[in-house]
Amino acid sequence: MTQPIESILQADPVSLHIMRFLLKNRQAMDSLKGIAAWWVGCDEVAVQAALDRLIACGVLNAYTFRSCTLYGLTPSQETRGWLETWFNGHQPGNGTGTSARRRGTQPKLGSLTVVPAPEQTSA
């Protein structure tokens, strides 16, 4: 059983950083070494574990060639749309964790349903 992408993004900062990079650079592809050195700046063991989780969730693809494996964002428009919506609602410093664009929507990715956070009111 694979872990839903939302829980991975919330629990794993390396996976979150990789996906944030890929959503800003949708055509980007790189090797494990390149991702560790240039995208996230951490050790290859942590990056490989994150890549494996992201591949299992279907948000990342691995393309194996004779000399190396390159990793890139899935071509699935449904998945890309879900990720974009999720990231728009989880930008650092936006307070509630939701954005006006996300409120009232329930985008789906496979069996995962994203439920908007309740509105917070200030006194």
Summary of the structure (lengths in Angstrom):
residues: 123
radius of gyration: 15.3
end to end distance: 43.7
largest distance: 61.6
contacts: 312
relative contact order: 0.15
helix: 45%
strand: 13%
